[in-house]
Amino acid sequence: MEELLKVTETFLIAGRGLLLQPALPWPGSGSFKTFRARVEIQTPAGASTELDAVFTAEHLSLVGGRSRWDIAVVLPDATKQQVPVGSVVRTTPESIRALQGRT
């Protein structure tokens, strides 16, 4: 597994799951399609667990009328206690390629 991100914040969203921050950048080229994959979570305390993740496109409206697309990482079955701030998220090389628009 390869490192994907270090969690800076989490939000529990009813009906969706645990949204991780930071969001991932939109691929500069290629295409992106929503997908599910297993991720490994390593907490700051050293505990490690595998969870299902959904990688989905999110359109953000920003101040000043600007907007952008990001890729959200949502853990449908996770709790904030399982993924504290500072946790490292890892996923497979195949998932990394899909996130970069290289399927």
N, C-alpha and C positions, 0 to 999 in steps of 0.2 A: 504494500500500500504506500501511496505517496501523500505527502502533506498537502492539504487543500487550503486550510485556513486556521487561524487562531481566533477563537470566539471572543468578541469584545462586548457583546450584549445578547440577551435572548428575550423573546417575547412569546408568551403562550397565547395562541389565537384559537378561540373556540371553533371547533369544526375543522380546523386545519392542522394544528399541532404546534410544535416549538419552532419558531422562526429564529434562525441564527444570523447574527451580524458579525462581520461585515458581509454585505451582499457581494456576489462575484461579478466581475466586469462582463459586459456583453462581448461576445467574440468579435474581433475586428474583421474577420472574414469567415466564409463558410456559412453554415446554418445551425440553428439550435432548435431542438425539440425537447419538450418536457420529458423527463425520464425518472425512473426509480433506480436506486442502487444501494448496496450496503456501504456503510461508513464505519470506521473505527474511531471511537472517541477516547482520548487519553486526557484525564482530568489533571489539574495542577498537582493533586495529591498522588498521582501515579496510577490510579485505577484505570482500567481499560475495559471497554465494552463495545460490541457491534450493534448497530441499529439500522433500521431502514430509513432512507432519506428520499425526499422528492426534490428534484431540481426543476424549477419552473421559472418562466419569464415573468417579470414584474415591470409594469410601466409606472414610472414615478413622475409626478408633477412637482416641479421645483419652484422656488420663489422667482418672481420676475417673468413668469409665463414659460420658462424653459421646462424641458422634460428629458427623460432618458430611460433606457431599458437596462435592467440589471437581471442577474440570475439569483433567485432566492433559494436558500437551502432550508427546507422544512423537514423536521423529524416528527412524523405523525403520532408516534407512540411514546415520545420522550417527555420527561419532566425537567424542570429547571434544575432540580437537584442532581440529575444524571449528567447534565451538561453545564457545569458552572463556568462563569467568565474565566478565561485563561485556558480553557480546554483546547486541545489540538484535534482537528478533524482530518482524518486521512481517508483516501478512497483509492480505487483501482486505477491503473494507467488507462484502461479503456474509458472510465468515467472522466478522467482528466482530458482525454482527447475529445470526448463528446462536449465537454464544457468549453473547449476551445473552438468548437465548430468543425472539428476534424473527425467525423464519424466513419 
